[in-house]
Amino acid sequence: MRVPAVAAIVAIAVAASAFAVAAGSSSSRERRYFSARHGVGIEAPPGWTISQHTGYPTVLVALVHPGGSRISLAVDRATVKDANALFEQSKPGLLAQGLTVERVAPGPHDGVQVEAKAARRNQALRQLYIVRKIDGGRDERQAVVVTLATPVADLAAANGPFEWVLAHLSFEAPIRPEARTDSKPDGGR
């Protein structure tokens, strides 16, 4: 009588463990975003949610924290050769918004990392500018900008999630709708 009870407890523990693993992996999938068209992916840190309703055509996704911090992913064609030139091109816009650039340094993914503050709005900004070459025949480049906007008081708490997002960026070759793969029918494959 004791053996079936122990077996039942073990079976329940294994089932509960399998359920917990499955639940954990589905929540991870819910925190991932990938644009095949642009070949860029991002994953939200735990506690952050993904919003694809950004209001801007080049901002693909925003990661939102309940405390008010936001991390956005913007992608567009680049007319400049590298990340430093992309930042220099964007700098007048930052200054026009009342931001003071405090630091510019090399960043991950061969990018340029920028720290800025808007004192009158009590807002801190961290950005990673990336320019990557896109295979496509011409000399095409893609600009990728990841931006953290947060209240100054929350900057220390938001830095870890921002670094986590940068470590989980993924890049692949973009799939272009105008590109033709094969003019022959594929037989449903």
C-alpha positions as CSV (number, residue, x, y, z in Angstrom):
1,M,0.0,0.0,0.0
2,R,2.9,2.3,0.7
3,V,4.6,1.8,-2.6
4,P,1.6,3.0,-4.7
5,A,1.3,6.1,-2.5
6,V,5.0,7.0,-2.9
7,A,4.8,6.3,-6.7
8,A,1.8,8.7,-6.9
9,I,3.6,11.4,-5.0
10,V,6.6,11.0,-7.3
11,A,4.3,11.1,-10.4
12,I,2.7,14.3,-9.1
13,A,6.0,15.9,-8.4
14,V,7.3,15.1,-11.9
15,A,4.1,16.4,-13.5
16,A,4.3,19.6,-11.5
17,S,7.9,20.0,-12.4
18,A,7.1,19.5,-16.1
19,F,4.3,22.0,-15.9
20,A,6.5,24.6,-14.2
21,V,9.1,24.2,-17.0
22,A,6.5,24.5,-19.7
23,A,4.9,27.5,-18.0
24,G,8.3,29.2,-17.7
25,S,9.2,28.6,-21.3
26,S,5.9,30.0,-22.6
27,S,6.4,33.2,-20.6
28,S,9.9,33.5,-22.1
29,R,8.3,33.3,-25.6
30,E,5.8,35.9,-24.7
31,R,8.8,38.2,-23.9
32,R,10.4,37.8,-27.3
33,Y,9.9,39.8,-30.4
34,F,11.6,39.2,-33.8
35,S,11.0,41.1,-37.0
36,A,11.8,38.8,-40.0
37,R,11.4,41.8,-42.3
38,H,14.2,43.7,-40.5
39,G,16.2,40.7,-39.2
40,V,16.3,42.1,-35.7
41,G,15.0,40.5,-32.4
42,I,14.8,41.6,-28.8
43,E,13.7,40.0,-25.6
44,A,12.1,41.7,-22.7
45,P,13.6,41.2,-19.2
46,P,11.4,39.5,-16.6
47,G,8.9,42.0,-15.3
48,W,8.7,44.0,-18.5
49,T,6.0,43.7,-21.2
50,I,6.2,44.1,-24.9
51,S,4.1,46.7,-26.8
52,Q,4.0,46.7,-30.6
53,H,1.9,49.9,-30.5
54,T,4.6,52.5,-30.7
55,G,3.0,55.1,-32.9
56,Y,6.2,55.5,-35.0
57,P,6.9,53.4,-38.2
58,T,10.6,52.9,-37.4
59,V,10.1,52.0,-33.8
60,L,9.3,48.3,-34.0
61,V,8.6,47.5,-30.3
62,A,8.7,49.1,-26.9
63,L,9.4,47.2,-23.7
64,V,7.5,48.8,-20.8
65,H,8.1,48.5,-17.1
66,P,5.3,49.1,-14.6
67,G,7.5,51.8,-12.9
68,G,7.5,54.0,-16.0
69,S,10.7,53.0,-17.7
70,R,10.7,52.1,-21.5
71,I,13.1,50.4,-23.8
72,S,12.5,50.9,-27.5
73,L,13.9,49.2,-30.6
74,A,14.1,51.4,-33.7
75,V,15.2,50.2,-37.1
76,D,15.7,52.0,-40.4
77,R,18.0,52.2,-43.4
78,A,21.2,53.9,-42.6
79,T,22.8,56.6,-44.8
80,V,25.9,56.7,-42.7
81,K,28.8,54.3,-42.5
82,D,29.1,53.5,-38.8
83,A,27.5,53.8,-35.4
84,N,29.5,56.9,-34.4
85,A,28.3,58.7,-37.5
86,L,24.7,57.7,-36.8
87,F,25.0,59.2,-33.3
88,E,26.5,62.4,-34.7
89,Q,23.5,62.5,-37.1
90,S,21.1,62.1,-34.3
91,K,22.8,64.4,-31.8
92,P,21.1,67.6,-32.9
93,G,17.7,66.0,-32.4
94,L,18.7,65.0,-28.8
95,L,19.9,68.5,-28.1
96,A,16.7,70.0,-29.5
97,Q,14.7,67.8,-27.0
98,G,16.6,69.4,-24.2
99,L,18.9,66.5,-23.5
100,T,22.4,66.9,-22.4
101,V,24.8,64.3,-23.6
102,E,26.9,63.2,-20.7
103,R,28.9,60.3,-22.1
104,V,29.7,58.6,-25.4
105,A,31.6,55.3,-25.4
106,P,32.0,52.1,-27.4
107,G,29.2,49.7,-26.9
108,P,28.3,46.1,-27.7
109,H,27.6,44.9,-31.2
110,D,30.2,47.3,-32.6
111,G,27.9,50.1,-31.5
112,V,28.2,53.4,-29.7
113,Q,26.6,53.8,-26.3
114,V,25.2,57.2,-25.2
115,E,24.1,58.5,-21.8
116,A,22.0,61.7,-21.7
117,K,19.7,63.5,-19.3
118,A,16.9,66.0,-19.5
119,A,17.1,67.9,-16.2
120,R,13.9,69.8,-16.7
121,R,11.9,66.6,-17.3
122,N,13.8,64.6,-14.7
123,Q,14.5,61.9,-17.3
124,A,17.6,59.8,-18.1
125,L,18.3,58.3,-21.5
126,R,20.7,55.5,-22.5
127,Q,21.0,54.5,-26.1
128,L,22.9,52.0,-28.2
129,Y,23.5,53.0,-31.8
130,I,24.4,50.2,-34.2
131,V,25.0,50.3,-38.0
132,R,25.2,46.9,-39.6
133,K,25.8,45.9,-43.2
134,I,22.9,44.1,-44.9
135,D,23.5,41.6,-47.6
136,G,21.6,42.6,-50.7
137,G,23.9,43.5,-53.6
138,R,24.1,47.2,-53.0
139,D,26.0,48.9,-50.2
140,E,23.1,48.8,-47.8
141,R,23.3,49.4,-44.1
142,Q,20.8,49.2,-41.4
143,A,20.5,51.6,-38.4
144,V,19.4,50.0,-35.1
145,V,18.9,52.1,-32.0
146,V,17.9,50.7,-28.6
147,T,16.8,53.4,-26.2
148,L,16.1,53.3,-22.5
149,A,14.1,56.2,-21.2
150,T,13.5,56.3,-17.4
151,P,13.1,58.8,-14.5
152,V,16.5,59.7,-13.2
153,A,15.6,58.2,-9.8
154,D,15.0,54.8,-11.5
155,L,18.2,54.8,-13.7
156,A,20.2,52.5,-11.4
157,A,17.4,50.0,-11.3
158,A,16.8,50.2,-15.1
159,N,20.5,49.8,-16.1
160,G,20.5,46.0,-15.4
161,P,17.5,45.3,-17.6
162,F,18.9,47.6,-20.3
163,E,22.2,45.7,-20.3
164,W,20.2,42.4,-20.3
165,V,18.3,43.5,-23.4
166,L,21.5,44.5,-25.2
167,A,22.9,41.0,-24.4
168,H,19.8,39.4,-25.9
169,L,19.6,41.3,-29.1
170,S,19.5,39.0,-32.1
171,F,20.4,39.7,-35.7
172,E,19.8,37.8,-38.9
173,A,19.5,38.6,-42.5
174,P,16.3,40.4,-43.2
175,I,13.6,38.9,-45.3
176,R,12.4,41.4,-47.9
177,P,8.9,41.0,-49.3
178,E,10.2,42.3,-52.7
179,A,12.9,39.6,-52.8
180,R,11.9,36.6,-55.0
181,T,13.3,33.3,-53.7
182,D,12.3,31.0,-56.6
183,S,9.9,31.4,-59.5
184,K,9.1,27.7,-59.6
185,P,6.3,26.3,-57.5
186,D,7.5,24.6,-54.3
187,G,4.9,21.9,-54.2
188,G,3.6,23.0,-50.8
189,R,6.9,22.7,-49.0
